Amino acid sequence: MTTPEQSQQGQALERGEVFQDAEGRRTRDPGEGAAHAKSEADRNAEHLRRGEVGPGVPEE
């Protein structure tokens, strides 16, 4: 069951008032949200360059 605080946070995410990345970092600053997303994309690209696969991806 969600608390009222969790419900408010979820609504803020839906309205775009709060940005959350895959690691759960949250911010109200759109620039910081974009920086988090870019760092994740860079990290994922590096994993792909090394040939690493993520969970749920079958290895060949």
RATAHU-V275222 format. One record per residue. N is the residue number from 1. PHI is phi in radians with two decimals (NA if undefined). OMEGA is omega in whole degrees, 0 to 359 (* if undefined). D_LAST is the distance of its C-alpha to the last C-alpha in Angstrom with 2 decimals. Layout:
# RATAHU-V275222
{{N/PHI/OMEGA/D_LAST} {N/PHI/OMEGA/D_LAST}}
This chain:
# RATAHU-V275222
{{1/NA/181/40.42} {2/-1.58/176/40.55} {3/-1.50/177/43.48} {4/-1.00/179/45.53} {5/-1.15/178/44.15} {6/-1.12/179/40.51} {7/-1.12/178/41.55} {8/-1.12/179/43.25} {9/-1.14/178/40.23} {10/-1.11/178/37.99} {11/-1.15/178/40.56} {12/-1.11/177/40.78} {13/-1.12/181/37.02} {14/-1.11/181/37.33} {15/-1.41/180/40.32} {16/1.42/178/38.64} {17/-1.44/180/41.19} {18/-2.27/179/38.63} {19/-1.94/180/35.23} {20/-2.30/178/32.46} {21/-1.69/184/29.15} {22/-1.11/180/25.98} {23/-1.56/177/27.48} {24/1.56/178/30.63} {25/-1.21/180/32.90} {26/-2.12/177/35.64} {27/-2.69/174/38.22} {28/-1.69/182/40.89} {29/-1.56/181/40.72} {30/-1.04/179/38.65} {31/-1.14/178/38.34} {32/-1.18/176/36.98} {33/-1.06/178/34.54} {34/-1.15/178/33.31} {35/-1.11/177/33.07} {36/-1.06/181/30.92} {37/-1.10/180/28.56} {38/-1.14/180/28.42} {39/-1.14/177/27.71} {40/-1.14/180/24.79} {41/-1.09/178/23.41} {42/-1.09/180/23.93} {43/-1.13/179/22.26} {44/-1.14/179/19.14} {45/-1.09/179/19.09} {46/-1.12/178/19.41} {47/-1.07/180/16.42} {48/-1.14/178/14.31} {49/-1.05/180/16.04} {50/-1.44/178/15.06} {51/1.47/179/11.31} {52/-1.38/176/11.68} {53/-1.98/181/10.20} {54/-1.59/179/12.79} {55/-1.11/178/13.58} {56/1.49/179/12.58} {57/-1.86/182/9.34} {58/-1.21/176/6.39} {59/-1.42/181/3.78} {60/-1.55/*/0.00}}
